[in-house]
Amino acid sequence: MESTEPNPTWDASAHSETVGAIEAGVGEVTYRVWGADWCGDCRSALPDFFAALDAAGVPDDEMRVYEVDRDKNGELTEEYDVTLIPTIVAERGDEEIARFEESESRPAAEFVAEKLLESDVSA
């Protein structure tokens, strides 16, 4: 999906707390992202989110991207109760520690970073 390409103009230095929180989870947090290029919310939210993951050094094997159709059907949508896109789930092992859905009012990276900090991700 093109919408998962990191935004090249996203300024990591302006978001150092967000990057730091995500960086603290490297090696223990997996990100699952559902979206589609036809979705305006995905095209708006995901490039900055993936820029934050990139800035934090999250390796590709800690990210899973699932493209959905216009009915929001796709791999693992039922298992993860995905009804809105984009949906981003951050997991530590089998525990969901953050869930961003299209209706959130803050940027995805900021929202997920806050939830990671609340869960003591680096503990």
C-alpha positions in Angstrom: 0.0 0.0 0.0 1.3 3.4 -0.9 -0.2 4.9 2.2 2.2 2.9 4.3 5.2 4.7 2.8 6.8 7.0 5.4 6.1 10.7 4.9 9.5 12.1 3.9 8.6 15.6 5.4 7.6 14.3 8.9 10.0 15.9 11.3 11.2 13.4 13.9 13.0 16.0 15.9 9.7 17.9 16.4 8.2 14.6 17.7 11.1 13.4 19.9 8.9 12.1 22.7 6.8 10.1 20.3 9.8 8.6 18.6 11.4 7.8 22.0 8.3 6.0 23.2 8.1 3.9 20.0 11.9 3.3 20.1 11.6 2.0 23.7 9.3 -0.8 22.4 11.6 -2.0 19.6 12.1 -5.7 20.1 9.0 -6.2 22.2 6.1 -4.5 20.4 4.5 -5.6 17.2 2.3 -3.3 15.1 -0.6 -4.5 13.1 -2.1 -2.0 10.6 -5.3 -2.3 8.6 -6.0 0.1 5.8 -6.3 0.8 2.1 -5.1 3.3 -0.4 -8.7 4.1 -1.4 -9.3 5.4 2.2 -8.8 9.1 2.8 -8.2 8.6 6.5 -5.5 6.0 5.8 -3.8 8.3 3.3 -3.9 11.1 5.9 -2.8 9.2 9.0 -0.6 6.3 7.9 2.4 8.0 6.2 3.2 10.0 9.4 2.7 6.9 11.5 5.1 4.9 9.4 7.6 7.8 9.4 7.5 7.7 13.2 8.1 3.9 13.1 11.0 4.5 10.7 12.5 7.2 12.8 12.3 4.9 15.9 14.1 2.1 14.0 11.2 -0.4 14.2 12.3 -3.3 12.0 10.0 -4.6 9.3 9.5 -7.9 11.1 7.7 -6.0 13.9 5.1 -4.5 11.5 2.3 -6.3 9.8 0.2 -4.5 7.2 -3.2 -5.8 6.1 -5.0 -4.3 3.2 -8.8 -4.3 3.3 -11.5 -4.0 0.6 -14.2 -1.4 0.5 -16.4 -3.5 2.8 -13.4 -3.5 5.3 -12.9 -7.2 4.9 -9.4 -8.6 4.9 -6.9 -10.8 6.7 -7.6 -11.0 10.5 -10.3 -8.3 10.4 -12.7 -10.6 12.3 -10.2 -11.9 14.8 -9.2 -8.3 15.7 -12.7 -6.8 15.4 -11.6 -4.3 12.7 -14.5 -2.2 11.6 -12.9 1.2 11.0 -9.8 2.0 9.0 -7.1 2.8 9.6 -6.8 0.6 12.6 -3.5 0.2 14.3 -3.0 -2.4 17.1 0.2 -2.5 19.1 0.8 -5.8 20.9 3.4 -7.0 23.4 3.2 -10.8 23.1 -0.4 -11.6 23.0 -1.5 -8.5 24.9 -3.0 -5.5 23.0 -1.5 -2.4 24.5 -2.8 0.2 22.1 -5.5 0.5 19.5 -5.8 3.5 17.2 -8.9 3.8 15.0 -9.9 6.3 12.4 -12.1 8.2 14.9 -9.3 9.3 17.2 -8.7 13.0 17.4 -4.9 12.9 17.7 -2.3 11.7 15.2 -1.8 8.0 15.2 1.9 8.0 16.2 1.2 10.4 19.1 -1.8 8.3 20.3 0.1 5.0 20.1 3.2 6.5 21.8 1.1 7.7 24.7 -0.5 4.2 25.1 3.0 2.6 25.0 4.2 4.9 27.8 1.1 4.1 29.9 1.8 0.4 29.5 5.4 0.8 30.7 6.7 -0.5 27.4 10.3 -0.2 28.3 9.8 -1.8 31.7 
